Amino acid sequence: MVIDGAVTLTGSMNWTRGAAANSENLNLVSSPAVAVAYAAYWHNRLTASVRFERREDWCRGPSPDARLGGC
């Protein structure tokens, strides 16, 4: 997450109510240079992305473990 072009939050933080009970990883970097680099990378990935079109046949079959069910 880039905030105001100056602060970057990075890590594997789950933004849920249960986060306080989990072992979360959140790093705050107060650097406009880092924020610019993260934002540029995100925009680069955005331009390379393609829209996901939902298909009903996306599943390759049922799970081998019956407890997990199919897709």
Distance bins in CASP14 RR format, pairs under 12 A and 6 or more apart:
PFRMAT RR
TARGET T0000
AUTHOR 0000-0000-0000
RMODE 2
METHOD distances of the structure
MODEL  1
1 7 0 0 0 0 1 0 0 0 0 0 0
1 8 1 0 0 1 0 0 0 0 0 0 0
1 9 1 0 1 0 0 0 0 0 0 0 0
1 10 1 0 0 1 0 0 0 0 0 0 0
1 11 0 0 0 0 1 0 0 0 0 0 0
1 13 0 0 0 0 1 0 0 0 0 0 0
1 15 0 0 0 0 1 0 0 0 0 0 0
1 26 0 0 0 0 1 0 0 0 0 0 0
1 27 0 0 0 0 0 1 0 0 0 0 0
1 28 0 0 0 0 1 0 0 0 0 0 0
1 29 0 0 0 0 0 1 0 0 0 0 0
1 35 0 0 0 0 1 0 0 0 0 0 0
1 38 0 0 0 0 1 0 0 0 0 0 0
1 39 0 0 0 0 0 1 0 0 0 0 0
1 42 0 0 0 0 1 0 0 0 0 0 0
2 8 1 0 1 0 0 0 0 0 0 0 0
2 9 0 0 0 0 1 0 0 0 0 0 0
2 10 0 0 0 0 1 0 0 0 0 0 0
2 28 0 0 0 0 0 1 0 0 0 0 0
2 29 0 0 0 0 1 0 0 0 0 0 0
2 30 0 0 0 0 0 1 0 0 0 0 0
2 31 0 0 0 0 0 1 0 0 0 0 0
2 32 0 0 0 0 1 0 0 0 0 0 0
2 33 0 0 0 0 0 1 0 0 0 0 0
2 34 0 0 0 0 1 0 0 0 0 0 0
2 35 1 0 1 0 0 0 0 0 0 0 0
2 36 0 0 0 0 1 0 0 0 0 0 0
2 37 0 0 0 0 1 0 0 0 0 0 0
2 38 1 0 1 0 0 0 0 0 0 0 0
2 39 1 0 1 0 0 0 0 0 0 0 0
2 40 0 0 0 0 1 0 0 0 0 0 0
2 41 0 0 0 0 0 1 0 0 0 0 0
2 42 1 0 0 1 0 0 0 0 0 0 0
2 43 0 0 0 0 0 1 0 0 0 0 0
3 9 1 0 0 1 0 0 0 0 0 0 0
3 10 0 0 0 0 0 1 0 0 0 0 0
3 28 0 0 0 0 1 0 0 0 0 0 0
3 29 0 0 0 0 0 1 0 0 0 0 0
3 30 0 0 0 0 1 0 0 0 0 0 0
3 31 0 0 0 0 0 1 0 0 0 0 0
3 32 0 0 0 0 0 1 0 0 0 0 0
3 34 0 0 0 0 0 1 0 0 0 0 0
3 35 1 0 0 1 0 0 0 0 0 0 0
3 38 0 0 0 0 0 1 0 0 0 0 0
3 39 0 0 0 0 0 1 0 0 0 0 0
4 30 0 0 0 0 0 1 0 0 0 0 0
4 32 0 0 0 0 1 0 0 0 0 0 0
4 35 1 0 0 1 0 0 0 0 0 0 0
4 36 0 0 0 0 0 1 0 0 0 0 0
4 39 0 0 0 0 0 1 0 0 0 0 0
5 29 0 0 0 0 0 1 0 0 0 0 0
5 30 0 0 0 0 0 1 0 0 0 0 0
5 31 0 0 0 0 1 0 0 0 0 0 0
5 32 1 0 0 1 0 0 0 0 0 0 0
5 33 0 0 0 0 0 1 0 0 0 0 0
5 34 0 0 0 0 1 0 0 0 0 0 0
5 35 1 0 1 0 0 0 0 0 0 0 0
5 36 1 0 0 1 0 0 0 0 0 0 0
5 37 0 0 0 0 0 1 0 0 0 0 0
5 38 0 0 0 0 1 0 0 0 0 0 0
5 39 1 0 0 1 0 0 0 0 0 0 0
5 40 0 0 0 0 0 1 0 0 0 0 0
5 42 0 0 0 0 0 1 0 0 0 0 0
6 28 0 0 0 0 0 1 0 0 0 0 0
6 29 0 0 0 0 1 0 0 0 0 0 0
6 30 1 0 0 1 0 0 0 0 0 0 0
6 31 1 0 0 1 0 0 0 0 0 0 0
6 32 1 0 1 0 0 0 0 0 0 0 0
6 33 0 0 0 0 1 0 0 0 0 0 0
6 34 0 0 0 0 1 0 0 0 0 0 0
6 35 1 0 1 0 0 0 0 0 0 0 0
6 36 0 0 0 0 1 0 0 0 0 0 0
6 38 0 0 0 0 0 1 0 0 0 0 0
6 39 0 0 0 0 0 1 0 0 0 0 0
7 27 0 0 0 0 0 1 0 0 0 0 0
7 28 1 0 0 1 0 0 0 0 0 0 0
7 29 1 0 0 1 0 0 0 0 0 0 0
7 30 1 0 1 0 0 0 0 0 0 0 0
7 31 0 0 0 0 1 0 0 0 0 0 0
7 32 0 0 0 0 1 0 0 0 0 0 0
7 33 0 0 0 0 0 1 0 0 0 0 0
7 34 0 0 0 0 1 0 0 0 0 0 0
7 35 1 0 0 1 0 0 0 0 0 0 0
7 36 0 0 0 0 0 1 0 0 0 0 0
7 38 0 0 0 0 0 1 0 0 0 0 0
7 39 0 0 0 0 0 1 0 0 0 0 0
8 26 0 0 0 0 0 1 0 0 0 0 0
8 27 0 0 0 0 1 0 0 0 0 0 0
8 28 1 0 0 1 0 0 0 0 0 0 0
8 29 1 0 1 0 0 0 0 0 0 0 0
8 30 0 0 0 0 1 0 0 0 0 0 0
8 31 1 0 0 1 0 0 0 0 0 0 0
8 32 0 0 0 0 1 0 0 0 0 0 0
8 33 0 0 0 0 1 0 0 0 0 0 0
8 34 1 0 1 0 0 0 0 0 0 0 0
8 35 1 0 1 0 0 0 0 0 0 0 0
8 36 0 0 0 0 1 0 0 0 0 0 0
8 37 0 0 0 0 1 0 0 0 0 0 0
8 38 1 0 1 0 0 0 0 0 0 0 0
8 39 0 0 0 0 1 0 0 0 0 0 0
8 40 0 0 0 0 0 1 0 0 0 0 0
8 41 0 0 0 0 0 1 0 0 0 0 0
8 42 0 0 0 0 0 1 0 0 0 0 0
9 15 0 0 0 0 0 1 0 0 0 0 0
9 24 0 0 0 0 0 1 0 0 0 0 0
9 25 0 0 0 0 0 1 0 0 0 0 0
9 26 1 0 0 1 0 0 0 0 0 0 0
9 27 1 0 0 1 0 0 0 0 0 0 0
9 28 1 0 1 0 0 0 0 0 0 0 0
9 29 1 0 0 1 0 0 0 0 0 0 0
9 30 0 0 0 0 0 1 0 0 0 0 0
9 34 0 0 0 0 0 1 0 0 0 0 0
9 35 0 0 0 0 0 1 0 0 0 0 0
9 38 0 0 0 0 1 0 0 0 0 0 0
10 25 0 0 0 0 1 0 0 0 0 0 0
10 26 1 0 0 1 0 0 0 0 0 0 0
10 27 1 0 1 0 0 0 0 0 0 0 0
10 28 0 0 0 0 1 0 0 0 0 0 0
10 29 1 0 0 1 0 0 0 0 0 0 0
10 31 0 0 0 0 0 1 0 0 0 0 0
10 34 0 0 0 0 1 0 0 0 0 0 0
10 35 0 0 0 0 0 1 0 0 0 0 0
10 37 0 0 0 0 0 1 0 0 0 0 0
10 38 1 0 0 1 0 0 0 0 0 0 0
10 41 0 0 0 0 0 1 0 0 0 0 0
10 42 0 0 0 0 0 1 0 0 0 0 0
11 24 0 0 0 0 1 0 0 0 0 0 0
11 25 1 0 1 0 0 0 0 0 0 0 0
11 26 1 0 1 0 0 0 0 0 0 0 0
11 27 1 0 1 0 0 0 0 0 0 0 0
11 28 0 0 0 0 1 0 0 0 0 0 0
11 29 0 0 0 0 0 1 0 0 0 0 0
11 38 0 0 0 0 0 1 0 0 0 0 0
12 19 0 0 0 0 0 1 0 0 0 0 0
12 22 0 0 0 0 1 0 0 0 0 0 0
12 23 0 0 0 0 1 0 0 0 0 0 0
12 24 1 0 0 1 0 0 0 0 0 0 0
12 25 1 0 1 0 0 0 0 0 0 0 0
12 26 0 0 0 0 1 0 0 0 0 0 0
12 27 0 0 0 0 1 0 0 0 0 0 0
13 19 1 0 0 1 0 0 0 0 0 0 0
13 20 0 0 0 0 0 1 0 0 0 0 0
13 22 0 0 0 0 1 0 0 0 0 0 0
13 23 0 0 0 0 0 1 0 0 0 0 0
13 24 1 0 1 0 0 0 0 0 0 0 0
13 25 1 0 0 1 0 0 0 0 0 0 0
13 26 1 0 1 0 0 0 0 0 0 0 0
13 27 0 0 0 0 1 0 0 0 0 0 0
13 28 0 0 0 0 0 1 0 0 0 0 0
14 20 0 0 0 0 0 1 0 0 0 0 0
14 21 0 0 0 0 0 1 0 0 0 0 0
14 22 1 0 0 1 0 0 0 0 0 0 0
14 23 0 0 0 0 0 1 0 0 0 0 0
14 24 1 0 0 1 0 0 0 0 0 0 0
14 25 0 0 0 0 1 0 0 0 0 0 0
14 26 0 0 0 0 1 0 0 0 0 0 0
15 22 0 0 0 0 0 1 0 0 0 0 0
15 24 0 0 0 0 1 0 0 0 0 0 0
15 26 0 0 0 0 1 0 0 0 0 0 0
16 22 0 0 0 0 1 0 0 0 0 0 0
16 24 0 0 0 0 1 0 0 0 0 0 0
18 24 0 0 0 0 1 0 0 0 0 0 0
19 25 0 0 0 0 0 1 0 0 0 0 0
19 26 0 0 0 0 1 0 0 0 0 0 0
20 26 0 0 0 0 0 1 0 0 0 0 0
27 34 0 0 0 0 0 1 0 0 0 0 0
27 38 0 0 0 0 0 1 0 0 0 0 0
28 34 0 0 0 0 0 1 0 0 0 0 0
28 35 0 0 0 0 0 1 0 0 0 0 0
29 35 1 0 0 1 0 0 0 0 0 0 0
29 36 0 0 0 0 0 1 0 0 0 0 0
29 37 0 0 0 0 0 1 0 0 0 0 0
29 38 0 0 0 0 1 0 0 0 0 0 0
31 37 0 0 0 0 1 0 0 0 0 0 0
31 38 0 0 0 0 1 0 0 0 0 0 0
32 38 0 0 0 0 0 1 0 0 0 0 0
32 39 0 0 0 0 0 1 0 0 0 0 0
33 39 0 0 0 0 0 1 0 0 0 0 0
33 40 0 0 0 0 0 1 0 0 0 0 0
34 40 0 0 0 0 0 1 0 0 0 0 0
34 41 0 0 0 0 0 1 0 0 0 0 0
35 41 0 0 0 0 0 1 0 0 0 0 0
35 42 0 0 0 0 0 1 0 0 0 0 0
36 42 0 0 0 0 0 1 0 0 0 0 0
36 43 0 0 0 0 0 1 0 0 0 0 0
37 43 0 0 0 0 0 1 0 0 0 0 0
37 44 0 0 0 0 0 1 0 0 0 0 0
38 44 0 0 0 0 0 1 0 0 0 0 0
38 45 0 0 0 0 0 1 0 0 0 0 0
39 45 0 0 0 0 0 1 0 0 0 0 0
39 46 0 0 0 0 0 1 0 0 0 0 0
40 46 0 0 0 0 0 1 0 0 0 0 0
40 47 0 0 0 0 0 1 0 0 0 0 0
41 47 0 0 0 0 0 1 0 0 0 0 0
41 48 0 0 0 0 0 1 0 0 0 0 0
42 48 0 0 0 0 0 1 0 0 0 0 0
42 49 0 0 0 0 0 1 0 0 0 0 0
43 49 0 0 0 0 0 1 0 0 0 0 0
52 58 0 0 0 0 1 0 0 0 0 0 0
55 71 0 0 0 0 0 1 0 0 0 0 0
56 71 0 0 0 0 0 1 0 0 0 0 0
57 71 0 0 0 0 1 0 0 0 0 0 0
58 70 0 0 0 0 0 1 0 0 0 0 0
58 71 1 0 0 1 0 0 0 0 0 0 0
59 69 0 0 0 0 0 1 0 0 0 0 0
59 70 1 0 0 1 0 0 0 0 0 0 0
59 71 1 1 0 0 0 0 0 0 0 0 0
60 70 0 0 0 0 0 1 0 0 0 0 0
60 71 1 0 0 1 0 0 0 0 0 0 0
61 68 0 0 0 0 0 1 0 0 0 0 0
61 69 0 0 0 0 1 0 0 0 0 0 0
61 70 1 0 0 1 0 0 0 0 0 0 0
61 71 1 0 0 1 0 0 0 0 0 0 0
62 68 0 0 0 0 1 0 0 0 0 0 0
62 69 1 0 0 1 0 0 0 0 0 0 0
62 70 1 0 1 0 0 0 0 0 0 0 0
62 71 1 0 0 1 0 0 0 0 0 0 0
63 69 1 0 1 0 0 0 0 0 0 0 0
63 70 1 0 1 0 0 0 0 0 0 0 0
63 71 1 0 0 1 0 0 0 0 0 0 0
64 70 0 0 0 0 1 0 0 0 0 0 0
END
